[in-house]
Amino acid sequence: AGVANVKLDMAPGTKYIHCEKSIAADPIGDLFGRVEKQATAQLHKAPKDAKLPTGPGGKEQVDPRWVKDNIPFCGESYLAHV
């Protein structure tokens, strides 16, 4: 199985395609587990100037543009194959 993401309107020289593949016994769980792990790790590394005022429920928020520019699989177009 595999999943890919394409980010639109990115600056020249910026990575805009991300792809993950899996041959695990549970490929969908494996893929989305890895994607979530990468995203969570990057979100925790967000610089102070990318953080926004606390949102509903006291959850920390990060600027959506920073997320798109810096976190894999946070783009507009997705493709998956099972």
Buried (B, 14 or more C-beta within 10 A) or exposed (E): BBBBBBBEEBEEEEEBEBEBEBEEEEBEEBBBEBBEEBBEEBBEEBEEEBBEEEEEEEEEBBBEEBBBBBBBBBBEEEEEEE
